[in-house]
Amino acid sequence: MTNPERNGQYTLSQYKTFFSENLGASNSIILENGHLEGDDTDGHIDTLVRFTPDSGLVIQSAYNHPTDPHYSGLSALVDECKRHLPTHKIYELPLPIVVNPKGDRLPASYANYLLSNQTVLCPTYQQPEDNQALAIIQKAYPSYKIIAINCLPLIQQFGSLHCISMQIPKGTLKPEIVQQFSEGITEYEK
């Protein structure tokens, strides 16, 4: 998805050229639909759509709340994914409705999970949809272990599980590790 706050100077065509030239992508799909109220990431895809190892797509949907303001945008996202990737199996996640003590809607998404070593760490929000979301993610990742993580405290800060795995506070890594990062990708032998 595009957002003027994230490289807003590029057109969709320029994005696709950039991805081709810099990443070797022979095909790029830029989704135009889907948004979660309260999202302060400028449209990070990991809250909306995730690929599975077996040509599947896990999509944050709102099928369980047809009167919710997110319903039309998330339904359009599901349709858009089906149109762009017609051979992929679709796994729609129910939408949790989480608000903070002030009554503000929070960007809770079950798609904000974390993959690690044949394990899926799944956010839960102490909502009625939690178990259904876990079951859908298990279907999407049948050979993975599914572990539920209570992310209600995280979503109160407008983030979730995948979000907290992405930042490393300054000064916490050894200098030699920082040096490796500055030199690019490092492959480790098992």
Salt bridges, closest charged atoms under 4 A:
ASP46 OD2 - HIS162 ND1 2.81
ASP68 OD2 - HIS70 ND1 2.75
ASP68 OD1 - ARG105 NH1 2.92
GLU80 OE2 - HIS84 NE2 4.00
GLU129 OE2 - HIS65 NE2 3.05
